[in-house]
C-alpha cells in the first residue's frame, strides 16, 4: 500500500496514462508486507480480460458507442409479488461483450439476471419496464448503435400495492395497463 500510494509511483502512473497507456488498477487485500489495502496484483482472470480486450478481435467498432438492453423486466403486483418472464439476458450480455471486444464503448442496460456484466462495459441495472425506458431515454442520444434484446413487459399492474395482499376466499383480479414501448 505504501509503495503503490507513494507520490512518485502515482505521478508515474499518471504519466503513463497521459501517454495513452492503459494502467490496470491493483486489487486490495492482504499484502506480502503484512499490510492490508491497495497494491495486490489483480487476479489472473482480470489480467486475462485485459489481454482479451486488447488482442481477441479486430477493433472495427473503435470510436462507436453501443447501447444494449438485456434481461427481463419485473412489474410489481404488491410488496412481494410481481409478473415477469424467464429471460436469462444471455444474448444481450454476449452482444455487449462482443461489441466491447471489438473496441466499442458499451452501455448495457439490464433487468435482473444471474449474469455478471462483461468487463469494461458501463452497466445500468434496472427493475421495471419504466426504469428501462428512462435509462434508455437518458443514454440513447450518444449511441451509434442500439440493440434491444431485453424481454420488456408489455403490461404492468395498473395499481401496484405497497403491502402484501393476504390470501382470501374468492378470486383476485389484477387490472393491467400497457407499458411504454422503448
Phi, psi and omega in degrees: 000315180297320180292312183297320183276356179303136185301327179290317178297315180297320176298318180294323177297315178299321179298314178299317179296322178295332177275005177091007178282144174267125181255125178277122181292145180285159172280168174248154178151199180286127183255161182303329181282354180100347177284165173237126180157198180290144176139353179284148173294135178299160181296160178301324180296318179294313179299320179296321177301317178296319180295314178300317181302321182280324193247339192291321187230158169296145184266053183286353175252011178302135180086356179262145174255125182241129178248128182229135171254147183207162173078183181269168166247156182240127181245115187289136172266311176212196185300331185237351184244153178206166170248145182198197172219166186273028180302131180277334184085357186304317182298312180297320180294321179290323176296318178299316179298314181297317179296319178298314181296335178271008171100359181285154169271116191247135169245122180248117177255118188226142167285180185292121176224174175266006184275152172268129180301146178300152178291158174066023182240136173286121186248129177238116181268128179233168180245300188259172175299321179296318177300316181294318177304312181295319180295319178294316180302322180285339189241350189287332185297330181272357185274135171273330181226135176235127177240116182257091181252004179290151174262082186278135178298137176276337182225155175221156175301135182294324184227075178297144184261148179273004181225163179282128176285127180278147178293138178214170176294151177094181183268157173242130178247136179243118178278133181247151174232156181291146172269161177286139174291140178267000000 
